[in-house]
Amino acid sequence: MLTDGRGVPLSIVAAGANRHDVKLLEPTLDSMVIERPKDVTENLCADAGYKGEPAKQAVEERGSGLLTSVK
């Protein structure tokens, strides 16, 4: 599930429990139900499981920055 800063759902993708979350990042970002504003800088805040290069590249290709937490 992808939400905005207030917790409003923007996208949801369902998969089996044995699927790693980062594998669902691209489909989740691609299935947003609203158009993203072009004049606003966006950052995707995610946990440390998304700190790898594939996740960073997927987010940057869609025009956002990726912020991950440290475990």
N, CA, C and O atoms as a GROMACS GRO file, in nm:
protein
  284
    1MET      N    1   0.084  -0.117   0.000
    1MET     CA    2   0.000   0.000   0.000
    1MET      C    3   0.089   0.124   0.000
    1MET      O    4   0.190   0.130   0.070
    2LEU      N    5   0.049   0.220  -0.080
    2LEU     CA    6   0.117   0.349  -0.086
    2LEU      C    7   0.019   0.454  -0.036
    2LEU      O    8  -0.095   0.460  -0.081
    3THR      N    9   0.063   0.538   0.058
    3THR     CA   10  -0.024   0.643   0.113
    3THR      C   11   0.045   0.778   0.101
    3THR      O   12   0.167   0.786   0.084
    4ASP      N   13  -0.034   0.883   0.109
    4ASP     CA   14   0.026   1.017   0.113
    4ASP      C   15   0.069   1.048   0.256
    4ASP      O   16   0.057   0.963   0.344
    5GLY      N   17   0.117   1.168   0.279
    5GLY     CA   18   0.167   1.207   0.410
    5GLY      C   19   0.064   1.206   0.520
    5GLY      O   20   0.099   1.203   0.638
    6ARG      N   21  -0.064   1.208   0.483
    6ARG     CA   22  -0.173   1.205   0.581
    6ARG      C   23  -0.230   1.066   0.601
    6ARG      O   24  -0.321   1.047   0.682
    7GLY      N   25  -0.177   0.967   0.527
    7GLY     CA   26  -0.225   0.830   0.540
    7GLY      C   27  -0.336   0.794   0.443
    7GLY      O   28  -0.394   0.685   0.454
    8VAL      N   29  -0.368   0.882   0.348
    8VAL     CA   30  -0.471   0.853   0.249
    8VAL      C   31  -0.416   0.756   0.146
    8VAL      O   32  -0.312   0.783   0.086
    9PRO      N   33  -0.483   0.642   0.124
    9PRO     CA   34  -0.432   0.543   0.027
    9PRO      C   35  -0.427   0.600  -0.115
    9PRO      O   36  -0.522   0.664  -0.161
   10LEU      N   37  -0.315   0.575  -0.183
   10LEU     CA   38  -0.297   0.617  -0.321
   10LEU      C   39  -0.285   0.498  -0.415
   10LEU      O   40  -0.314   0.510  -0.534
   11SER      N   41  -0.243   0.384  -0.363
   11SER     CA   42  -0.222   0.265  -0.445
   11SER      C   43  -0.216   0.143  -0.355
   11SER      O   44  -0.172   0.151  -0.240
   12ILE      N   45  -0.261   0.030  -0.408
   12ILE     CA   46  -0.251  -0.096  -0.334
   12ILE      C   47  -0.231  -0.210  -0.433
   12ILE      O   48  -0.295  -0.214  -0.538
   13VAL      N   49  -0.142  -0.300  -0.399
   13VAL     CA   50  -0.115  -0.419  -0.479
   13VAL      C   51  -0.114  -0.537  -0.383
   13VAL      O   52  -0.048  -0.532  -0.278
   14ALA      N   53  -0.185  -0.642  -0.417
   14ALA     CA   54  -0.192  -0.761  -0.331
   14ALA      C   55  -0.106  -0.873  -0.389
   14ALA      O   56  -0.097  -0.890  -0.511
   15ALA      N   57  -0.042  -0.948  -0.300
   15ALA     CA   58   0.039  -1.062  -0.339
   15ALA      C   59   0.046  -1.159  -0.222
   15ALA      O   60   0.001  -1.127  -0.112
   16GLY      N   61   0.101  -1.274  -0.246
   16GLY     CA   62   0.115  -1.374  -0.141
   16GLY      C   63   0.208  -1.328  -0.030
   16GLY      O   64   0.294  -1.242  -0.052
   17ALA      N   65   0.192  -1.383   0.086
   17ALA     CA   66   0.270  -1.343   0.203
   17ALA      C   67   0.418  -1.377   0.188
   17ALA      O   68   0.501  -1.319   0.258
   18ASN      N   69   0.452  -1.469   0.100
   18ASN     CA   70   0.592  -1.509   0.084
   18ASN      C   71   0.667  -1.424  -0.018
   18ASN      O   72   0.781  -1.456  -0.052
   19ARG      N   73   0.608  -1.318  -0.068
   19ARG     CA   74   0.669  -1.229  -0.167
   19ARG      C   75   0.737  -1.112  -0.096
   19ARG      O   76   0.675  -1.046  -0.012
   20HIS      N   77   0.862  -1.086  -0.129
   20HIS     CA   78   0.935  -0.977  -0.066
   20HIS      C   79   0.875  -0.844  -0.110
   20HIS      O   80   0.844  -0.826  -0.228
   21ASP      N   81   0.858  -0.751  -0.017
   21ASP     CA   82   0.793  -0.622  -0.044
   21ASP      C   83   0.857  -0.544  -0.157
   21ASP      O   84   0.786  -0.483  -0.237
   22VAL      N   85   0.989  -0.545  -0.166
   22VAL     CA   86   1.057  -0.464  -0.267
   22VAL      C   87   1.022  -0.510  -0.408
   22VAL      O   88   1.030  -0.431  -0.502
   23LYS      N   89   0.984  -0.636  -0.425
   23LYS     CA   90   0.943  -0.686  -0.556
   23LYS      C   91   0.811  -0.624  -0.602
   23LYS      O   92   0.780  -0.625  -0.721
   24LEU      N   93   0.735  -0.570  -0.508
   24LEU     CA   94   0.606  -0.509  -0.540
   24LEU      C   95   0.615  -0.358  -0.553
   24LEU      O   96   0.513  -0.292  -0.576
   25LEU      N   97   0.734  -0.301  -0.538
   25LEU     CA   98   0.750  -0.156  -0.542
   25LEU      C   99   0.707  -0.097  -0.676
   25LEU      O  100   0.626  -0.004  -0.679
   26GLU      N  101   0.758  -0.149  -0.786
   26GLU     CA  102   0.723  -0.093  -0.917
   26GLU      C  103   0.574  -0.105  -0.948
   26GLU      O  104   0.514  -0.005  -0.989
   27PRO      N  105   0.511  -0.222  -0.930
   27PRO     CA  106   0.367  -0.228  -0.955
   27PRO      C  107   0.286  -0.135  -0.865
   27PRO      O  108   0.184  -0.080  -0.908
   28THR      N  109   0.331  -0.116  -0.741
   28THR     CA  110   0.260  -0.026  -0.650
   28THR      C  111   0.271   0.118  -0.697
   28THR      O  112   0.172   0.191  -0.698
   29LEU      N  113   0.391   0.160  -0.735
   29LEU     CA  114   0.409   0.297  -0.783
   29LEU      C  115   0.333   0.320  -0.915
   29LEU      O  116   0.281   0.429  -0.938
   30ASP      N  117   0.328   0.218  -0.999
   30ASP     CA  118   0.262   0.232  -1.130
   30ASP      C  119   0.110   0.228  -1.123
   30ASP      O  120   0.044   0.265  -1.220
   31SER      N  121   0.055   0.186  -1.011
   31SER     CA  122  -0.091   0.174  -1.002
   31SER      C  123  -0.157   0.284  -0.919
   31SER      O  124  -0.268   0.267  -0.870
   32MET      N  125  -0.088   0.398  -0.903
   32MET     CA  126  -0.146   0.510  -0.828
   32MET      C  127  -0.276   0.555  -0.894
   32MET      O  128  -0.286   0.560  -1.017
   33VAL      N  129  -0.375   0.588  -0.814
   33VAL     CA  130  -0.508   0.621  -0.865
   33VAL      C  131  -0.527   0.771  -0.890
   33VAL      O  132  -0.631   0.812  -0.941
   34ILE      N  133  -0.429   0.852  -0.855
   34ILE     CA  134  -0.438   0.997  -0.880
   34ILE      C  135  -0.315   1.040  -0.960
   34ILE      O  136  -0.212   0.973  -0.957
   35GLU      N  137  -0.327   1.150  -1.030
   35GLU     CA  138  -0.214   1.204  -1.103
   35GLU      C  139  -0.123   1.278  -1.007
   35GLU      O  140  -0.169   1.354  -0.922
   36ARG      N  141   0.005   1.256  -1.021
   36ARG     CA  142   0.103   1.320  -0.933
   36ARG      C  143   0.124   1.464  -0.976
   36ARG      O  144   0.134   1.492  -1.095
   37PRO      N  145   0.133   1.557  -0.881
   37PRO     CA  146   0.158   1.698  -0.916
   37PRO      C  147   0.298   1.713  -0.975
   37PRO      O  148   0.393   1.653  -0.926
   38LYS      N  149   0.309   1.793  -1.078
   38LYS     CA  150   0.437   1.811  -1.146
   38LYS      C  151   0.524   1.918  -1.080
   38LYS      O  152   0.645   1.919  -1.100
   39ASP      N  153   0.464   2.007  -1.004
   39ASP     CA  154   0.538   2.118  -0.944
   39ASP      C  155   0.574   2.096  -0.798
   39ASP      O  156   0.613   2.190  -0.729
   40VAL      N  157   0.562   1.972  -0.749
   40VAL     CA  158   0.590   1.941  -0.609
   40VAL      C  159   0.702   1.838  -0.603
   40VAL      O  160   0.698   1.736  -0.672
   41THR      N  161   0.802   1.864  -0.520
   41THR     CA  162   0.909   1.767  -0.499
   41THR      C  163   0.855   1.655  -0.410
   41THR      O  164   0.799   1.680  -0.304
   42GLU      N  165   0.872   1.533  -0.454
   42GLU     CA  166   0.821   1.419  -0.379
   42GLU      C  167   0.935   1.330  -0.332
   42GLU      O  168   1.037   1.317  -0.399
   43ASN      N  169   0.917   1.272  -0.215
   43ASN     CA  170   1.009   1.172  -0.161
   43ASN      C  171   0.928   1.054  -0.113
   43ASN      O  172   0.823   1.071  -0.051
   44LEU      N  173   0.977   0.936  -0.140
   44LEU     CA  174   0.915   0.814  -0.091
   44LEU      C  175   0.991   0.771   0.033
   44LEU      O  176   1.111   0.743   0.026
   45CYS      N  177   0.925   0.765   0.145
   45CYS     CA  178   0.986   0.723   0.271
   45CYS      C  179   0.959   0.574   0.290
   45CYS      O  180   0.843   0.531   0.287
   46ALA      N  181   1.064   0.497   0.308
   46ALA     CA  182   1.050   0.352   0.319
   46ALA      C  183   1.146   0.298   0.424
   46ALA      O  184   1.240   0.367   0.465
   47ASP      N  185   1.123   0.174   0.466
   47ASP     CA  186   1.214   0.116   0.564
   47ASP      C  187   1.341   0.066   0.495
   47ASP      O  188   1.353   0.074   0.373
   48ALA      N  189   1.434   0.016   0.573
   48ALA     CA  190   1.566  -0.022   0.522
   48ALA      C  191   1.561  -0.135   0.420
   48ALA      O  192   1.660  -0.157   0.349
   49GLY      N  193   1.452  -0.206   0.409
   49GLY     CA  194   1.439  -0.312   0.310
   49GLY      C  195   1.440  -0.259   0.167
   49GLY      O  196   1.454  -0.337   0.072
   50TYR      N  197   1.424  -0.129   0.151
   50TYR     CA  198   1.420  -0.066   0.019
   50TYR      C  199   1.547   0.012  -0.013
   50TYR      O  200   1.547   0.094  -0.104
   51LYS      N  201   1.656  -0.012   0.060
   51LYS     CA  202   1.775   0.069   0.042
   51LYS      C  203   1.863   0.028  -0.075
   51LYS      O  204   1.961   0.095  -0.104
   52GLY      N  205   1.830  -0.080  -0.143
   52GLY     CA  206   1.911  -0.128  -0.254
   52GLY      C  207   1.896  -0.046  -0.380
   52GLY      O  208   1.803   0.033  -0.394
   53GLU      N  209   1.989  -0.064  -0.471
   53GLU     CA  210   1.992   0.010  -0.596
   53GLU      C  211   1.868  -0.012  -0.683
   53GLU      O  212   1.820   0.084  -0.742
   54PRO      N  213   1.813  -0.135  -0.694
   54PRO     CA  214   1.693  -0.152  -0.776
   54PRO      C  215   1.575  -0.067  -0.727
   54PRO      O  216   1.502  -0.010  -0.809
   55ALA      N  217   1.555  -0.057  -0.596
   55ALA     CA  218   1.446   0.024  -0.542
   55ALA      C  219   1.473   0.171  -0.568
   55ALA      O  220   1.382   0.245  -0.608
   56LYS      N  221   1.595   0.215  -0.546
   56LYS     CA  222   1.631   0.355  -0.570
   56LYS      C  223   1.608   0.393  -0.716
   56LYS      O  224   1.554   0.499  -0.746
   57GLN      N  225   1.650   0.306  -0.806
   57GLN     CA  226   1.634   0.332  -0.949
   57GLN      C  227   1.486   0.337  -0.988
   57GLN      O  228   1.446   0.424  -1.065
   58ALA      N  229   1.406   0.244  -0.936
   58ALA     CA  230   1.263   0.240  -0.968
   58ALA      C  231   1.194   0.369  -0.925
   58ALA      O  232   1.109   0.421  -0.998
   59VAL      N  233   1.228   0.420  -0.809
   59VAL     CA  234   1.167   0.543  -0.758
   59VAL      C  235   1.215   0.664  -0.838
   59VAL      O  236   1.134   0.748  -0.877
   60GLU      N  237   1.344   0.671  -0.863
   60GLU     CA  238   1.398   0.786  -0.937
   60GLU      C  239   1.346   0.790  -1.081
   60GLU      O  240   1.326   0.899  -1.135
   61GLU      N  241   1.324   0.675  -1.144
   61GLU     CA  242   1.269   0.671  -1.279
   61GLU      C  243   1.129   0.730  -1.284
   61GLU      O  244   1.083   0.774  -1.390
   62ARG      N  245   1.062   0.731  -1.171
   62ARG     CA  246   0.926   0.785  -1.164
   62ARG      C  247   0.924   0.927  -1.109
   62ARG      O  248   0.817   0.981  -1.079
   63GLY      N  249   1.042   0.988  -1.096
   63GLY     CA  250   1.049   1.130  -1.061
   63GLY      C  251   1.046   1.165  -0.914
   63GLY      O  252   1.015   1.279  -0.880
   64SER      N  253   1.078   1.071  -0.827
   64SER     CA  254   1.080   1.099  -0.683
   64SER      C  255   1.217   1.064  -0.627
   64SER      O  256   1.301   1.006  -0.696
   65GLY      N  257   1.238   1.101  -0.503
   65GLY     CA  258   1.358   1.061  -0.431
   65GLY      C  259   1.320   0.952  -0.333
   65GLY      O  260   1.204   0.941  -0.294
   66LEU      N  261   1.416   0.871  -0.292
   66LEU     CA  262   1.390   0.761  -0.199
   66LEU      C  263   1.463   0.787  -0.069
   66LEU      O  264   1.585   0.805  -0.067
   67LEU      N  265   1.388   0.790   0.040
   67LEU     CA  266   1.444   0.805   0.174
   67LEU      C  267   1.421   0.676   0.250
   67LEU      O  268   1.307   0.633   0.266
   68THR      N  269   1.529   0.614   0.298
   68THR     CA  270   1.513   0.490   0.374
   68THR      C  271   1.566   0.509   0.514
   68THR      O  272   1.655   0.590   0.539
   69SER      N  273   1.508   0.434   0.606
   69SER     CA  274   1.554   0.438   0.744
   69SER      C  275   1.668   0.339   0.763
   69SER      O  276   1.688   0.249   0.681
   70VAL      N  277   1.741   0.355   0.869
   70VAL     CA  278   1.850   0.265   0.902
   70VAL      C  279   1.803   0.171   1.011
   70VAL      O  280   1.744   0.215   1.109
   71LYS      N  281   1.828   0.042   0.994
   71LYS     CA  282   1.788  -0.056   1.096
   71LYS      C  283   1.881  -0.053   1.213
   71LYS      O  284   1.863  -0.129   1.308
   0.00000   0.00000   0.00000
